[in-house]
Structures are given as C-alpha cells and as structure tokens.
Amino acid sequence: MSKPTVTILTPSYNRAHTLPRVFESLQRQTFKNFEWLVIDDGSTDNTKEIIEGFQKIADFKIRYYHQENQHKFLTFFRGIDLAEGKYFSPLDSDDALPKDSMEILVSTWESIPESQNIVFVSTLCEDQFGNIVGDHFPKVPLICTIFDMRYKFKIKGDKWGMGKTEIYKKMKLNFGDLSGKGFIPEGVFQFQFDKLGFHYCINEVTRIYFRDKDDEHSLANQFYDNKNAFGLAENYKTFLNAYYSKFWENPKPILRNLGGYLKFSAVDKRSYSKTIKELDSPFLKALVMILYPVLKLLK
C-alpha cells in the first residue's frame, strides 16, 4: 500500500466527547490522501472505542496508539516518529478543519520551489463563529521567519498549517532531559524552525479553532504557573539560542526572554553554572553574569 501524502496527528487525553467533531471534518475533506494518527495519552474515557468506531466507517487511514500519560509535547514527537506522510500537520483534539484545508495546504506545498527553503506553510484560523483569529498576513505570499512574523510584521493570533515531516525530524531535542518534566511549551520546537528555513504564509483559513472562554482563562492562568518552571525555562532558553543574533536589531524581545529565562531557571532551582552553560551566545552568557547577582539581591 502506498504511503499517504499527509499525516495529521491528534494527541488526545480524555477527549472522547470532542473527537467526533475532528473526525467529521476529516471525513469531509476534498483531498483524501492522508492518514489520521491518534495518540491516546493515557485517557480513562472511551477514546479507544470511539476511534475503533471511526476506523470502521472512515474513507481514509486511521492509526490509533495508546500510551501512559507523557504530556502533549512528548506525544507530539512520538507522532513525528510514527508519521508516514511527506507532510505533517498537528490537529488538536477539540478543533476542526474546513473541507478544503488539506487541498489548500498540499497544493500550496507542491507549488513552492525547493530553492525557497520553506519549512512550513502557515495559514489563518477562524473560530466556530467564522471570525478570523488574529491578523491577516500583510501580503501573499509572505515569506519570513517566525521572529519577523511576530516582531517585524507584528502579526498576532493563532496560525496553523503544514510542515515537512523530514524537517521536524531534524530538530535537535534531548528527550531524556524533557521526559517526566510536565508541561513543555511548543516554542521549544517551533523556534527551531527559524534555524532550518522560512515560513510561507497565505491568507487562507485552514483550521477552525473552537473557543471556550472558561478553558482559555484557565489555561492562561496556569501557563506561567511556577509548577511549569522547567518547561518555561526551556522555552525561554530555546528562544534565546535561536535568536540571540537579533539582539542589536531588536533588543527588547531578547531582553524580555532573558528575564523570563533567569526567573524560571531560578524557580526550577537550576544552578548558576547550568543557567549560563545552556546559553549558546557568549554575549548573553556575559549579560547573565552581570544580571544574576543583581537578581539575587532583589529577592
């Protein structure tokens, strides 16, 4: 059997009640050469039975795996290891896709010359009421890095899309250090895209983001909780190691992330030497040597 063009990965934890919405949107896709890879991260509900029911009626390939709870970040990269598609899209267990999403994304990818060094096709999202989430791109296509998207073009709001599976596999992550450490923000891998190439941005909606205000407030309140100190410190560190060369053209985000790195490294009880050693930039290492004693005095 030939391999699918696209792997759509859905990590799921006790989401049996929302998975039918995901499935129905996949069943409606106009482009069908994809697989749906569902990794059940230790659910205690009837997720397994729900997926088995989908497998009986789906007109696309569905693979299901169950594992002990490892949190979304590690589950995501297990999905990359298992992916059979040339292209890769992560899809949350409570979202949905417009019927032409896969067609738009694959046709866009197939139109891009290899010489452009594109690593991800980025598109717009809308909520369940049809409202665009965040900003449109200022031109189409916009070819840029994630850093420039945010800090040069000041584009806000959720974006979604499709990358090449081989690009994800090139990301350098120490899973031994990350395993068992709880919540890890997606920036720990997303910032690495900018070391590998550019985003190709188009003003097409390919994801429907279902807003639940109570959940949003809950997640926002918990994101910067001290219990997530390890993951947050890793997130800030990854940002700094990806973008330290941007300091002289745009110092504010570098300094803000350096402050976050120092704060959550301290909460995580990282040693002074480890905090400095994990930064790649000699300039930032020197800056930490200056700031660290000052922060100690301010405690």
C-alpha positions in Angstrom: 0.0 0.0 0.0 1.4 3.4 -0.9 2.2 5.9 1.8 -0.2 8.8 2.4 0.9 12.3 1.3 0.0 13.8 4.7 0.0 12.7 8.3 -2.5 14.5 10.6 -1.6 14.0 14.2 -4.0 14.3 17.1 -2.7 13.8 20.6 -5.7 13.2 22.9 -6.3 12.9 26.6 -9.9 12.2 27.7 -11.3 13.9 24.6 -13.8 11.3 23.5 -16.5 13.9 23.5 -14.7 16.2 21.0 -13.1 13.7 18.7 -16.2 13.1 16.7 -16.0 16.8 15.6 -12.4 16.3 14.4 -13.4 13.0 12.6 -16.4 14.6 10.8 -14.2 17.4 9.5 -11.7 14.9 8.2 -14.3 12.8 6.6 -15.5 15.9 4.6 -12.1 16.7 3.2 -11.9 17.2 -0.6 -8.3 15.8 -0.5 -8.2 12.3 0.9 -4.6 11.1 0.6 -3.9 11.5 4.3 -3.7 9.4 7.5 -5.1 10.4 10.8 -2.7 9.4 13.6 -4.4 9.5 17.1 -2.1 9.0 20.1 -4.1 8.5 23.2 -2.0 9.9 26.1 -3.4 7.7 28.9 -7.1 8.5 28.6 -9.5 7.0 31.1 -12.6 7.6 29.0 -13.9 5.6 26.0 -11.5 7.2 23.4 -10.3 3.7 22.2 -13.9 2.6 21.4 -14.7 5.9 19.7 -11.7 5.6 17.4 -12.4 2.0 16.6 -15.9 3.1 15.5 -14.3 5.7 13.2 -12.0 3.1 11.7 -15.0 1.1 10.5 -16.5 3.9 8.5 -13.6 6.2 7.5 -12.6 6.6 3.9 -9.1 7.5 5.0 -6.5 5.6 7.0 -6.7 5.9 10.9 -4.0 4.6 13.2 -4.5 4.6 16.9 -1.9 4.2 19.7 -2.4 4.2 23.5 0.4 5.1 25.9 0.8 6.0 29.5 0.4 9.7 30.1 3.5 11.7 28.9 2.0 15.1 28.2 1.4 16.6 24.8 5.0 17.7 23.9 6.5 14.2 24.0 3.4 12.7 22.5 3.8 15.1 19.6 7.3 13.9 18.8 6.3 10.3 19.1 3.7 11.1 16.4 6.5 12.5 14.2 8.4 9.3 14.6 5.3 7.3 13.6 4.3 9.6 10.7 4.2 8.0 7.2 3.3 11.2 5.3 5.6 13.5 3.4 3.8 16.4 5.1 2.8 16.8 8.7 0.0 18.7 10.4 -0.8 18.6 14.2 -4.5 19.0 14.9 -5.8 19.4 18.4 -8.5 17.1 19.7 -11.1 19.8 20.0 -10.6 21.6 16.6 -11.9 21.0 13.1 -10.9 21.7 9.5 -12.8 23.4 6.7 -13.5 20.9 3.9 -10.7 22.2 1.6 -7.9 22.5 4.2 -5.8 19.6 3.0 -6.3 20.5 -0.6 -5.2 24.1 0.0 -2.1 23.1 2.0 -0.9 20.3 -0.3 -1.4 22.3 -3.5 0.5 25.2 -1.9 3.4 23.0 -0.9 3.5 21.4 -4.4 3.8 24.9 -5.9 6.8 26.0 -3.9 10.2 25.6 -5.5 12.8 23.8 -3.4 15.2 26.7 -3.8 13.0 28.9 -1.5 14.0 26.8 1.6 10.5 26.7 3.0 9.9 24.6 6.2 6.3 25.4 6.9 3.1 26.7 5.1 1.3 29.0 7.6 -2.4 29.9 7.2 -5.2 31.6 9.1 -7.5 30.2 11.7 -11.1 31.1 12.5 -13.3 30.4 15.5 -16.5 28.5 15.4 -18.4 31.7 14.7 -16.5 32.4 11.5 -14.3 35.2 13.0 -10.6 35.3 11.9 -8.4 34.7 14.9 -5.7 37.4 15.0 -4.3 39.2 12.0 -4.1 38.6 8.3 -0.7 38.5 6.6 0.2 41.8 5.1 0.9 40.3 1.6 0.6 36.9 -0.1 2.8 35.0 0.0 4.7 36.4 2.9 8.0 34.6 3.2 9.5 35.2 6.6 10.8 33.7 9.9 8.6 33.3 13.0 10.7 36.0 14.6 10.0 38.5 11.9 6.3 37.5 11.7 5.9 38.5 15.3 8.4 41.3 15.8 8.9 42.9 12.4 5.4 42.5 10.9 3.7 42.4 14.3 1.3 39.7 13.3 -0.8 38.4 16.2 -3.1 35.5 16.8 -3.1 31.8 16.1 -1.8 30.5 12.8 -1.9 26.9 11.6 -0.6 24.9 8.7 1.6 22.1 7.5 5.3 21.3 7.6 7.5 18.6 6.0 7.9 15.6 8.2 11.7 15.5 7.4 12.1 19.0 8.8 10.5 18.0 12.2 12.9 15.1 12.3 15.9 17.4 12.0 15.0 19.3 15.2 17.5 18.7 18.0 15.9 17.8 21.3 17.1 15.9 24.3 14.0 13.8 25.1 15.8 12.2 28.0 16.0 15.6 29.7 12.5 16.6 28.8 10.8 13.3 29.8 8.8 13.4 33.0 9.1 17.1 33.5 5.5 18.0 32.9 4.3 20.8 30.7 6.6 21.8 27.8 5.6 24.8 25.6 5.5 24.3 21.9 8.1 27.1 21.4 10.8 24.6 22.4 10.5 23.1 18.9 8.7 25.9 17.0 11.6 28.4 17.4 13.9 25.8 15.8 12.0 26.2 12.5 13.9 29.5 12.0 17.2 27.7 12.1 16.1 25.5 9.3 14.2 27.8 6.8 11.3 30.1 6.3 7.5 30.1 6.7 5.4 30.6 3.6 2.3 32.5 4.7 -1.0 32.7 2.9 -4.4 34.3 3.8 -6.4 31.1 3.6 -8.4 29.6 6.6 -7.5 26.0 7.1 -8.3 25.5 10.8 -11.4 26.1 12.9 -10.5 26.9 16.5 -13.2 26.3 19.0 -13.1 28.9 21.7 -14.2 28.0 25.2 -13.7 31.1 27.3 -13.6 29.2 30.6 -10.9 26.9 29.3 -9.0 29.8 27.8 -8.9 31.7 31.1 -7.9 28.5 32.9 -5.0 27.8 30.5 -3.8 31.4 30.6 -3.8 31.4 34.4 -1.9 28.1 34.5 0.7 28.7 31.7 3.1 30.9 33.8 2.5 28.9 37.0 5.6 28.0 38.9 4.8 24.4 38.6 5.7 24.7 34.9 9.1 26.3 35.7 11.1 23.6 33.9 9.2 23.9 30.7 9.1 27.6 30.7 12.8 27.9 31.3 13.4 25.5 28.4 11.1 27.7 26.2 12.9 30.9 27.0 16.3 29.2 26.5 15.3 27.9 23.1 14.1 31.4 22.1 17.4 32.9 23.2 19.5 30.2 21.5 17.6 30.6 18.2 17.5 34.4 18.1 20.5 35.9 20.1 21.9 37.3 16.8 18.8 39.5 16.6 19.8 41.4 19.8 21.3 44.5 18.1 18.4 45.0 15.7 15.6 44.2 18.2 16.8 44.0 21.7 13.5 44.2 23.6 12.3 40.6 22.9 15.7 39.2 23.6 15.9 41.0 27.0 12.3 40.0 27.9 13.1 36.4 27.2 16.4 36.6 29.1 14.5 37.9 32.1 12.0 35.0 31.8 14.8 32.5 31.4 16.5 33.8 34.6 13.3 33.9 36.6 12.1 30.4 35.8 15.6 28.9 35.9 15.7 30.1 39.5 12.3 28.7 40.3 13.4 25.4 38.7 16.4 25.6 41.0 19.0 25.4 38.2 22.5 26.2 39.3 24.2 29.4 38.3 26.7 27.4 36.2 24.0 25.4 34.4 21.9 28.6 33.7 24.9 30.1 32.0 26.2 27.0 30.3 23.0 26.3 28.4 23.1 29.6 26.5 24.9 29.5 23.2 25.8 33.1 22.9 28.9 34.4 24.7 27.3 37.8 24.8 24.3 36.5 26.6 26.4 34.5 28.9 28.3 37.7 29.9 25.0 39.5 30.4 23.8 36.8 32.7 27.0 37.1 34.7 26.2 40.7 35.2 22.4 40.4 35.9 22.5 37.2 38.1 24.0 38.8 41.2 21.6 41.8 40.9 18.6 39.5 40.7 19.9 37.7 43.8 19.9 41.0 45.7 16.4 41.8 44.6 14.9 38.6 46.0 
